[in-house]
Amino acid sequence: MDYKFLIHETDSAFNLSKTLGKPLGNSNPIITHKYGADPWAIEYKDRLYVYMTADTYNYDADGNITTASYGIIKHINVVSTADMVNWTDHGSIPVAGANGIAKWASNSWAPCVVQKNIDGEDKFFLYFANNGSGVGVIVGDSPVGPWTDPIGKALVNHSTPNSNSKLVPWCFDPAVFIDDDGIGYLYYGGGIDGLSNANPKSARVVRLKDNLTEIDGTPQELDPPYFFEALAMHKYKDKYYLSYSSNFNSPGALDGVRPGSGDIGYMIGDSPMGPFTYGGVAFPNT
């Protein structure tokens, strides 16, 4: 069942933030009755859909809230809007686990969704992180499903060439970009364990086949300065912008050289696979 709610208070609207969540002064949240992390958004037929990691409370045997564990996250939350004010909650997608769509997966974090017309029908591809061990994909007939598991295994994991755990400690945080020519690219990776803080080189990009459920070639190394996680790609005026979250070991942002700790930095290139040069900080961690 879908539930509708408002993100702002009016004289006639019930304000969920007063009863179920944080106050509106805290960055004007789009939802207040549940948690959602790692958001990814797509627009389809004049409606914006936002997909989020379904963070939940952990409880001990006595029912008390305990420290959160990413290991229990097996769902992806979905909300949508047509006007950026009124939002519809489409519930949670049961992605991972024995009762999930991708039963081989243990977890579902950091979703990425893209739409592509396949054989005359619009299809929706939801990529997710199976904790830090790999990336999976499920396919839907609409932005909210129903969903199926097209390959029954990880799309990439630590067994994928150039992606072992020493090179890519965290095989996660998928971001898929479809270029103007219809070719898709998968960006993933993260972590600095045992690697250089300044140049961990744990980011990867690989071309996807036309079905968007198979890789086409060997993943290539990317080298964003002080890389940590959360790769994303967009195109503007024939340039490709690769953004990312930096790690927390930077000595400080330096124009043209590096981001600060926990910043969102970006690289610029002439093709989706690079080469890229460092561009600067899009969002400082302030």
Buried (B, 14 or more C-beta within 10 A) or exposed (E): EEEEBBBEEEEEEEBBBEEEBEEBEEEEBBBBEBBBEBBBEBEBEEEBBBBBBBBBEEEEEEEEEEEEEEEBBBBBBBBBBEEEEBBBBBBBBBBBBEEBBBEBBBBBBBBBBBBBEEEEEBBBBBBBBBBBBBBBBBBBEBBBBEBEBBBEEBBBBBEBEEBEBEBBBBBBBBBBBBBEEEBBBBBBBBBBEEBEBBBBBBBBBBBBEEBBBEBBEEBBBBBBBBBBBBBBBEEEEEEBBBBBBBBBEBEEBBEEEBBBBBBBBBBBBEEBBBEBEBBBBBEEBE
